[in-house]
Amino acid sequence: MGLDIQLVDTTLTVEMNRQAKKKGKKGQSVVSDIVAYLLEDGEVDSALSVVGRERLPTLARIDPYADTEFDHYFCELALAELDRIAGRDLPAATVSFLSELSLLIQQALDHPGYIVRFIGD
């Protein structure tokens, strides 16, 4: 189990689609919509197990077997949840990961057009 977590600039996604139409989907796009990424290996599930899914309802929405996207609304909710559990007794690896995830989510909130995409297995 694991997730690829991507910070995505949706304005670049639009540009990628335009380029693909012009090229007839031939060749590689010179534009990537992924600004940053983070690899997850069970840390979200670990936090949910320790803290409880009811205390982290936004993070509990993430499906490890499908793709989930957080727009600014869900990023705000997730960041508030992560702030609430800061300082909880969690494994060091989980704390480190959740700190990195918080920074990624904050970047999305700081830039209009950015979303956080969770790519499941």
NUMAR-645243 format. One record per residue (C-alpha): residue number from 1; chain; residue in three letters; x, y, z. Coordinates in steps of 0.1 Angstrom, whole numbers, plus 5000, padded with zeros to 4 digits. Each point is the difference from the previous one (the first is absolute). Layout:
<recs>
   num   cadena   residuo      x      y      z
   NUM        A       ALA      X      Y      Z
...
</recs>
This chain:
<recs>
   num   cadena   residuo      x      y      z
     1        A       MET   5000   5000   5000
     2        A       GLY   5012   5035   4992
     3        A       LEU   4990   5033   4985
     4        A       ASP   5017   5024   4977
     5        A       ILE   4990   5034   5012
     6        A       GLN   5004   5028   4974
     7        A       LEU   4998   5037   5002
     8        A       VAL   4984   5009   4967
     9        A       ASP   4997   5033   4982
    10        A       THR   4967   4997   4982
    11        A       THR   5008   5030   4977
    12        A       LEU   5028   4979   4986
    13        A       THR   4976   4970   4996
    14        A       VAL   4980   5022   4976
    15        A       GLU   5032   5009   4981
    16        A       MET   5009   4963   4997
    17        A       ASN   4966   4993   4985
    18        A       ARG   5004   5028   4975
    19        A       GLN   5034   4986   4989
    20        A       ALA   4986   4965   4997
    21        A       LYS   4973   5012   4977
    22        A       LYS   5025   5019   4978
    23        A       LYS   5023   4970   4997
    24        A       GLY   4972   4975   4996
    25        A       LYS   5013   4983   5031
    26        A       LYS   5033   4992   4983
    27        A       GLY   5032   5005   5020
    28        A       GLN   5008   5011   5035
    29        A       SER   4986   5031   5015
    30        A       VAL   5025   5026   5011
    31        A       VAL   4977   5011   5028
    32        A       SER   4995   4981   5032
    33        A       ASP   4972   5009   5024
    34        A       ILE   5017   4983   5030
    35        A       VAL   5017   5027   5021
    36        A       ALA   5011   4977   5029
    37        A       TYR   4993   4966   5012
    38        A       LEU   5002   4978   5031
    39        A       LEU   5000   4962   5004
    40        A       GLU   4979   4985   5027
    41        A       ASP   5004   4965   5014
    42        A       GLY   4973   4995   5025
    43        A       GLU   5005   5031   5021
    44        A       VAL   4965   5014   4994
    45        A       ASP   4985   4966   5010
    46        A       SER   5022   5000   5031
    47        A       ALA   4989   5034   5011
    48        A       LEU   4963   4990   4994
    49        A       SER   5005   4969   5021
    50        A       VAL   5015   5019   5029
    51        A       VAL   4979   5031   5000
    52        A       GLY   4968   4986   4986
    53        A       ARG   4983   5005   4966
    54        A       GLU   4973   5021   5016
    55        A       ARG   5026   5026   5011
    56        A       LEU   5015   5001   4965
    57        A       PRO   4970   4998   4977
    58        A       THR   5016   5018   4971
    59        A       LEU   5031   4978   5000
    60        A       ALA   4977   4970   5005
    61        A       ARG   4985   5008   4965
    62        A       ILE   5032   4990   4983
    63        A       ASP   4995   4967   4982
    64        A       PRO   5033   4980   5000
    65        A       TYR   4988   4982   4968
    66        A       ALA   4987   5029   4980
    67        A       ASP   5009   5036   4993
    68        A       THR   4988   5028   5022
    69        A       GLU   5004   5038   4995
    70        A       PHE   4998   5027   5026
    71        A       ASP   4991   5035   4987
    72        A       HIS   5005   5030   5023
    73        A       TYR   4969   4992   5020
    74        A       PHE   5012   4965   5009
    75        A       CYS   5036   5012   5005
    76        A       GLU   4988   5025   5026
    77        A       LEU   4980   4972   5018
    78        A       ALA   5030   4976   4998
    79        A       LEU   5024   5026   5013
    80        A       ALA   4977   5008   5030
    81        A       GLU   4999   4963   5008
    82        A       LEU   5038   4997   4998
    83        A       ASP   5004   5030   5023
    84        A       ARG   4976   4984   5025
    85        A       ILE   5020   4968   5002
    86        A       ALA   5034   5017   5002
    87        A       GLY   5018   4990   5031
    88        A       ARG   4981   4967   5003
    89        A       ASP   5020   4968   5009
    90        A       LEU   5006   4986   4965
    91        A       PRO   5029   4981   4986
    92        A       ALA   5029   5023   4990
    93        A       ALA   4997   4989   4963
    94        A       THR   4963   5009   5000
    95        A       VAL   5007   5034   5017
    96        A       SER   5027   5008   4974
    97        A       PHE   4977   4990   4971
    98        A       LEU   4970   5020   5013
    99        A       SER   5023   5030   5004
   100        A       GLU   5010   4997   4964
   101        A       LEU   4964   4995   4989
   102        A       SER   4990   5031   5019
   103        A       LEU   5026   5020   4981
   104        A       LEU   4988   4986   4967
   105        A       ILE   4964   5009   5008
   106        A       GLN   5010   5035   5012
   107        A       GLN   5017   5005   4966
   108        A       ALA   4968   4991   4983
   109        A       LEU   4981   5025   5021
   110        A       ASP   5026   5027   4992
   111        A       HIS   4996   4997   4962
   112        A       PRO   4967   5004   4982
   113        A       GLY   4995   4972   4976
   114        A       TYR   5020   4974   5020
   115        A       ILE   4984   4968   5013
   116        A       VAL   5014   4970   5018
   117        A       ARG   4995   4967   4982
   118        A       PHE   5003   4966   5018
   119        A       ILE   5007   4972   4975
   120        A       GLY   4991   4966   5015
   121        A       ASP   5012   4965   4990
</recs>
